[in-house]
């Protein structure tokens, strides 16, 4: 089965660290919803099967959609696809949007999972990041979501911020564990070019990320989440048994998915395509029944590199059988390169499956790059 991703490119305000595509003007939200609905129809033959086992509203801030917007989008989805009985339907939400009225509307929709962008329970952290919510809303929204009937919740947190002490990071995690949230996504603060944070660091108005502190906080995250009964199933994702994210797991396992909306990416196993990251140009193209995307046909080398990169990030690891399916010659290249990391105990081998150890997770990108196929 396949997944559907919908990019909702609007936010109330710009977080200082964010480099995703969005607009802080909601002037064309209605036109954008109509265009996304139209693209769903235009792209109906992209996926190999009309059956979906996951739908994901990302952004941007999808919780800015109102009840009418959601009704229109789900009507369009049902016209083109069949949702599996146990389909995971996730909506990313900001805490400041999750009031009782909004949550009631979301609960009345097919959405059955909320991904809440809390990032921190510290006022200092939230102000540094320029988040739209405060610490009280960060906690209150979890209770409100549960009161509205949402049993499946995942929370995003950020570590490594200059304002996040080791003690504060430990407190953020303990707060999430106390709320008995089943899934947790944690990301190290990254200074991206072109963002407000990137400008602040460049001008000396904010310090760069302290790599030593980030590593300490990642180490604490791995230990504390394990003690709380979470499985570290992907570098940035932790979940209790039975609560792994279906949609994102499909990405990491190389399953096909369709992305609609400006800047959204799609994958069908052989090629990747991505929509233009410009709201006005996207709306103009869709109005003309045109699909404004670029496409890249993946070579065997690229498919190998992508599989190694994503596989090593997960508990499913990289299997020699999957490498052989891409090209039998890749098996020897991978096994030869992995030998050094097995010796250093940064990788482990179980039968034909290669995984990162805890030590290897701290240098996951480095290990993957060392195993890549690189044309001279």
C-alpha positions as CSV (number, residue, x, y, z in Angstrom):
1,X,0.0,0.0,0.0
2,X,1.0,3.6,-0.4
3,X,1.0,6.9,1.5
4,X,-0.3,10.4,0.7
5,X,1.4,13.6,1.9
6,X,-0.3,17.0,1.8
7,X,1.9,20.1,2.2
8,X,-0.1,23.0,3.8
9,X,2.3,26.0,3.2
10,X,1.1,28.5,5.8
11,X,2.2,29.5,9.2
12,X,1.2,32.3,11.6
13,X,4.8,33.3,12.0
14,X,8.3,32.1,11.0
15,X,10.3,30.0,13.5
16,X,13.9,31.2,13.5
17,X,15.3,27.8,12.6
18,X,12.8,26.6,10.0
19,X,13.8,26.2,6.3
20,X,10.6,24.5,5.1
21,X,8.5,26.1,2.5
22,X,5.7,28.3,3.9
23,X,4.1,31.7,3.8
24,X,2.9,33.8,6.8
25,X,0.2,35.3,4.6
26,X,-3.1,33.3,4.7
27,X,-4.6,35.4,1.9
28,X,-4.7,32.6,-0.6
29,X,-5.5,29.7,1.8
30,X,-8.8,29.0,0.1
31,X,-7.3,28.9,-3.3
32,X,-4.5,26.7,-2.1
33,X,-7.0,24.2,-0.6
34,X,-8.8,24.1,-4.0
35,X,-5.5,23.6,-5.8
36,X,-4.4,20.8,-3.6
37,X,-7.8,19.1,-4.2
38,X,-7.3,19.5,-7.9
39,X,-3.8,18.1,-7.8
40,X,-5.0,15.0,-6.0
41,X,-7.2,14.4,-9.0
42,X,-4.5,15.2,-11.5
43,X,-2.1,12.8,-9.8
44,X,-4.6,10.0,-9.2
45,X,-2.6,7.6,-11.4
46,X,0.8,8.2,-9.8
47,X,0.6,5.6,-7.1
48,X,0.7,1.8,-8.0
49,X,-2.4,1.1,-5.9
50,X,-5.6,3.2,-5.1
51,X,-5.4,1.9,-1.5
52,X,-3.8,4.2,1.1
53,X,-2.6,3.1,4.5
54,X,-1.4,6.5,5.6
55,X,-2.3,10.2,5.0
56,X,-0.1,12.9,6.4
57,X,-0.9,16.6,6.7
58,X,2.5,18.4,6.9
59,X,3.7,21.9,6.4
60,X,3.8,24.7,7.3
61,X,1.1,24.5,9.9
62,X,-1.8,22.2,8.9
63,X,-3.7,23.0,12.1
64,X,-4.6,26.3,10.4
65,X,-7.0,24.4,8.2
66,X,-10.6,24.8,9.3
67,X,-13.4,22.2,9.4
68,X,-14.6,23.1,5.9
69,X,-11.1,22.8,4.5
70,X,-10.7,19.4,5.9
71,X,-14.1,18.2,4.7
72,X,-13.3,19.3,1.1
73,X,-9.9,17.6,1.2
74,X,-11.1,14.3,2.6
75,X,-14.0,14.3,0.0
76,X,-11.3,14.6,-2.7
77,X,-9.2,11.8,-1.2
78,X,-12.2,9.5,-1.0
79,X,-13.1,10.2,-4.6
80,X,-9.6,9.0,-5.8
81,X,-8.5,6.5,-3.1
82,X,-9.6,3.8,-0.7
83,X,-8.4,4.2,2.8
84,X,-7.4,1.1,4.6
85,X,-9.5,0.2,7.6
86,X,-6.6,0.9,9.9
87,X,-5.2,3.8,8.0
88,X,-3.0,6.2,10.0
89,X,-4.2,9.8,9.3
90,X,-1.9,12.3,10.9
91,X,-2.1,16.1,11.1
92,X,0.8,18.3,12.3
93,X,-0.5,20.9,14.8
94,X,0.9,23.8,16.8
95,X,-0.1,23.9,20.5
96,X,-1.6,27.4,20.2
97,X,-4.1,26.1,17.6
98,X,-5.3,23.2,19.8
99,X,-8.2,24.8,21.7
100,X,-11.3,22.8,22.5
101,X,-13.2,24.1,19.5
102,X,-10.4,23.2,17.0
103,X,-9.9,19.8,18.6
104,X,-13.6,19.0,18.4
105,X,-13.5,19.8,14.7
106,X,-10.4,17.6,14.2
107,X,-11.9,14.8,16.2
108,X,-15.0,14.9,14.0
109,X,-12.8,14.4,10.9
110,X,-11.0,11.2,9.8
111,X,-7.8,12.4,11.5
112,X,-6.8,9.9,14.1
113,X,-3.3,11.0,15.0
114,X,-1.8,14.4,16.0
115,X,1.8,15.4,15.6
116,X,2.3,18.3,18.0
117,X,5.2,20.7,17.5
118,X,5.9,21.5,21.1
119,X,9.7,21.7,20.7
120,X,10.2,22.6,24.4
121,X,8.4,23.3,27.6
122,X,10.8,26.2,28.4
123,X,9.7,29.8,27.8
124,X,13.4,30.7,27.1
125,X,13.6,28.0,24.4
126,X,10.3,28.9,22.8
127,X,11.2,32.6,22.6
128,X,14.7,31.9,21.1
129,X,13.0,29.7,18.5
130,X,10.3,32.3,17.9
131,X,7.5,29.7,18.4
132,X,3.9,31.0,18.4
133,X,3.0,29.2,21.6
134,X,4.1,29.5,25.3
135,X,5.1,26.9,27.9
136,X,1.6,26.7,29.4
137,X,0.0,26.0,26.0
138,X,2.7,23.4,25.4
139,X,1.4,21.3,28.3
140,X,-2.2,22.2,28.1
141,X,-2.6,21.1,24.5
142,X,-1.8,17.4,25.4
143,X,-4.6,17.3,28.0
144,X,-7.0,19.0,25.6
145,X,-6.2,16.6,22.8
146,X,-6.8,13.6,25.1
147,X,-10.0,15.1,26.3
148,X,-11.1,15.4,22.7
149,X,-10.6,11.7,22.2
150,X,-7.2,11.6,20.5
151,X,-5.4,8.5,21.7
152,X,-2.5,8.6,19.2
153,X,-0.2,11.5,19.9
154,X,3.4,12.2,18.9
155,X,5.4,15.2,20.1
156,X,8.3,17.0,18.5
157,X,11.2,18.3,20.7
158,X,14.4,20.1,19.8
159,X,17.7,19.7,21.7
160,X,21.0,21.4,21.3
161,X,19.6,25.0,21.5
162,X,21.8,27.6,23.2
163,X,19.0,28.2,25.6
164,X,18.5,24.5,26.4
165,X,20.6,23.4,29.4
166,X,21.1,19.7,30.1
167,X,18.8,20.0,33.0
168,X,16.1,21.7,30.9
169,X,16.4,18.9,28.3
170,X,16.0,16.3,30.9
171,X,13.0,18.1,32.2
172,X,11.5,18.3,28.7
173,X,11.8,14.6,28.3
174,X,10.4,13.8,31.8
175,X,7.4,16.0,31.0
176,X,6.6,14.1,27.9
177,X,7.0,10.7,29.6
178,X,4.7,11.9,32.4
179,X,2.0,12.6,29.9
180,X,2.4,9.0,28.6
181,X,2.7,10.1,24.9
182,X,3.4,7.0,22.8
183,X,5.7,8.5,20.2
184,X,8.4,11.1,20.3
185,X,10.4,12.8,17.5
186,X,13.6,14.7,18.6
187,X,15.8,16.8,16.4
188,X,19.0,18.6,17.0
189,X,18.8,22.3,16.4
190,X,20.3,22.9,13.0
191,X,21.5,26.3,11.7
192,X,20.3,26.4,8.1
193,X,21.4,29.0,5.5
194,X,18.8,31.6,4.7
195,X,16.9,31.3,8.0
196,X,16.7,33.9,10.7
197,X,18.9,31.7,13.0
198,X,21.4,31.4,10.2
199,X,21.6,35.2,9.9
200,X,21.9,35.6,13.7
201,X,24.8,33.1,13.9
202,X,26.5,34.7,10.9
203,X,26.3,38.2,12.5
204,X,27.3,36.9,15.9
205,X,23.9,37.6,17.5
206,X,23.5,34.0,18.4
207,X,26.1,31.3,19.1
208,X,26.5,28.3,16.8
209,X,25.2,24.9,18.0
210,X,27.5,23.5,20.7
211,X,28.3,20.0,19.2
212,X,29.5,18.7,22.6
213,X,26.3,19.7,24.3
214,X,24.1,18.3,21.5
215,X,25.9,15.0,21.8
216,X,25.3,14.9,25.5
217,X,21.7,15.6,25.1
218,X,21.3,13.0,22.4
219,X,23.0,10.5,24.7
220,X,20.6,11.4,27.5
221,X,17.6,11.1,25.1
222,X,18.6,7.6,24.1
223,X,19.1,6.4,27.7
224,X,16.0,8.1,29.1
225,X,13.7,7.0,26.4
226,X,14.8,3.4,26.7
227,X,14.3,3.6,30.5
228,X,10.7,4.9,29.8
229,X,9.9,1.9,27.5
230,X,10.5,3.6,24.1
231,X,12.1,1.8,21.2
232,X,14.7,3.9,19.3
233,X,13.4,2.8,15.9
234,X,14.9,5.6,13.8
235,X,17.7,8.1,14.5
236,X,15.2,10.9,15.5
237,X,12.2,8.8,16.4
238,X,11.2,6.9,19.5
239,X,8.0,5.0,20.1
240,X,6.4,2.4,22.4
241,X,5.7,-1.0,21.0
242,X,2.9,-0.8,18.4
243,X,3.1,2.9,17.9
244,X,5.7,3.3,15.2
245,X,4.7,6.0,12.7
246,X,3.3,4.1,9.6
247,X,3.7,7.1,7.3
248,X,7.3,7.9,8.0
249,X,8.3,4.3,8.3
250,X,7.1,3.8,4.7
251,X,9.5,6.6,3.7
252,X,12.4,4.8,5.4
253,X,11.5,1.5,3.9
254,X,11.3,2.9,0.3
255,X,7.6,2.5,-0.2
256,X,5.8,4.7,-2.8
257,X,4.1,7.9,-1.7
258,X,2.5,10.9,-3.4
259,X,3.1,14.4,-2.2
260,X,0.7,17.2,-3.2
261,X,1.0,20.9,-2.6
262,X,3.9,23.3,-3.2
263,X,7.4,21.8,-2.4
264,X,5.9,18.4,-1.8
265,X,8.0,15.3,-2.8
266,X,6.8,12.0,-4.3
267,X,8.5,8.7,-4.9
268,X,7.4,5.7,-6.9
269,X,10.4,3.3,-6.5
270,X,12.2,4.4,-9.6
271,X,12.1,8.2,-9.6
272,X,11.6,11.1,-7.3
273,X,9.7,14.3,-8.1
274,X,9.1,17.5,-6.3
275,X,6.7,20.4,-6.8
276,X,7.8,23.9,-7.2
277,X,8.4,25.7,-3.8
278,X,6.5,28.8,-4.8
279,X,2.8,29.3,-3.8
280,X,1.9,31.7,-6.6
281,X,3.5,29.7,-9.4
282,X,2.0,26.5,-8.0
283,X,-1.5,28.0,-8.0
284,X,-1.0,29.3,-11.5
285,X,0.1,26.0,-12.9
286,X,-2.6,23.9,-11.2
287,X,-5.2,26.4,-12.5
288,X,-4.1,25.4,-16.0
289,X,-4.2,21.7,-15.2
290,X,-0.4,21.5,-15.2
291,X,1.7,19.7,-12.6
292,X,4.6,22.0,-11.7
293,X,7.2,19.5,-10.7
294,X,10.8,18.4,-11.5
295,X,11.6,14.8,-11.8
296,X,14.8,12.7,-11.3
297,X,15.0,9.1,-12.6
298,X,17.1,7.3,-10.0
299,X,20.1,5.3,-11.2
300,X,21.0,2.0,-9.5
301,X,23.9,3.8,-7.7
302,X,21.4,6.4,-6.3
303,X,19.0,3.8,-5.2
304,X,21.8,2.0,-3.4
305,X,22.9,5.2,-1.7
306,X,19.4,6.1,-0.6
307,X,18.7,2.7,0.8
308,X,22.0,2.7,2.8
309,X,21.2,6.2,4.1
310,X,17.7,5.4,5.2
311,X,18.2,1.8,6.2
312,X,21.0,2.6,8.6
313,X,18.9,5.1,10.3
314,X,16.4,2.5,11.4
315,X,16.2,-0.7,13.5
316,X,15.4,-2.6,10.3
317,X,18.9,-1.8,9.1
318,X,20.4,-2.7,5.7
319,X,19.9,-6.2,4.4
320,X,22.2,-7.9,1.8
321,X,19.0,-9.3,0.1
322,X,17.8,-5.8,-0.6
323,X,21.2,-4.7,-1.9
324,X,21.3,-7.7,-4.2
325,X,17.9,-6.7,-5.6
326,X,19.3,-3.3,-6.6
327,X,22.5,-4.8,-8.1
328,X,24.4,-7.9,-6.9
329,X,27.7,-6.1,-7.3
330,X,26.7,-3.7,-4.5
331,X,26.8,-6.4,-1.8
332,X,30.6,-6.8,-1.9
333,X,31.1,-3.0,-1.8
334,X,28.9,-2.6,1.2
335,X,30.3,-5.6,3.1
336,X,33.8,-4.5,2.5
337,X,33.1,-0.9,3.7
338,X,31.1,-2.1,6.7
339,X,34.0,-4.2,8.0
340,X,35.8,-1.2,9.6
341,X,32.6,-0.1,11.4
342,X,31.9,-3.6,12.7
343,X,35.5,-3.7,14.1
344,X,34.9,-0.4,15.8
345,X,31.6,-1.6,17.2
346,X,29.8,1.2,15.5
347,X,27.8,-1.3,13.4
348,X,26.5,-4.8,14.3
349,X,25.6,-7.7,12.1
350,X,22.8,-10.2,12.6
351,X,22.6,-12.7,9.8
352,X,22.4,-10.7,6.6
353,X,21.2,-7.5,8.5
354,X,23.5,-4.6,9.3
355,X,22.5,-2.0,11.9
356,X,24.1,0.9,13.7
357,X,25.0,0.4,17.3
358,X,24.3,3.2,19.8
359,X,27.9,4.5,19.2
360,X,27.3,4.4,15.5
361,X,24.1,6.5,15.8
362,X,26.1,9.5,16.8
363,X,28.0,9.4,13.4
364,X,25.2,7.9,11.3
365,X,25.7,10.4,8.4
366,X,29.4,9.8,8.3
367,X,29.1,6.0,8.2
368,X,26.5,6.2,5.4
369,X,28.7,8.5,3.4
370,X,31.7,6.2,3.8
371,X,29.5,3.3,2.4
372,X,28.1,5.3,-0.5
373,X,28.9,4.6,-4.1
374,X,30.7,7.6,-5.5
375,X,31.5,8.0,-9.2
376,X,34.9,9.4,-9.9
